[in-house]
C-alpha cells in the first residue's frame, strides 16, 4: 500500500487506525513508522491516567501525614504540574519548533520523542517534591513551635533557601552537561531537567509557595476533624510534641511566691 501521508503525523496515525479497522477475512498486520508511533504512544500513554492518579494520591497522602493539612498537598501538586507544564512548553518551543537549533547544534524535526515527557515527569516531579518537603518540614516545625503562620513561612524559607539553592545548582550542573551531547534525545533530556530544576528552585519554591502560604494564612493547616484525628494517630512529625498552650491567668495566680 502506498500513500503520500506524512508517517509521523496525526494524519499518519489516523491512517494506521483506519487500515487496522478494515474488515478482512485474511489476518494482516500494519507496520512502518506511523504504526510504530501509534503502538509506542499506546504503550506509553495507555495507562497514563491511572499512573497520574497513583502519583497524585500517594503525594497527597504522604504530605497530609506530614503536615496534617488538606490545602498544602493540593497546592504542592498544582504547583508541580505548573512547573512541569512550563518546562514541557519550553521543550516544544526549543526542540520541536527549532528555536534553539543553531545555538544547541541540532536539527529540528517538528516532533518530540514520545518517551521524553514521561521521563521528565518522573524525574522532575520527584525532585520538585524533594524541595517541597525540605521547605514544608521547616515551616511546619516552626508553626508547631510558635503558631504564627507568617513568621513560620519566613523562617522556613530563610533556613532552607540555601540548601535548596545548593542542591538545585549541583543538579543543574550535572544535567546541563547532558545538553552538550551530540544526540538530540540526550540533549533534550539534559536541558529539560536543567530548566525544571532551576524553575522549581527559584520561581516555585522561592516565590510562589511562600506567597501562597502567606496569603492562605491559617487555612494552610486546616483539615476536617476526622482527618485531624487520623493525623494525630499516624502522622509524620519532626517536632517533639504539640505546641504548648500559653499559661492562663488562673494558673498564674495559683503559683506560689
Secondary structure, 3 states (H helix, E strand, C coil): CCCCCCCCCHHHHHHHHHHHCCCCCCCCCCCCHHHHHHHHHHHHHCCHHHHHHHHHHHHHHHHHHHHCCCHHHHHHHHHHHHHHHHHHHHHHHHHHCCCCHHHHCCCCCCCCCCCHHHHHHHHHHHHHHHHHHHHHHHHHHHHHHHCCHHHHHHHHHHHHHHHHHHHHHHHHHHHHHHCCCCCHHHHHHHHHHHHHHHHHHHHHHHHHHHHHHHHHHHHHHCCCHHHHHHHHHHCCCCCCCCCCCCCCHHHHHCCCC
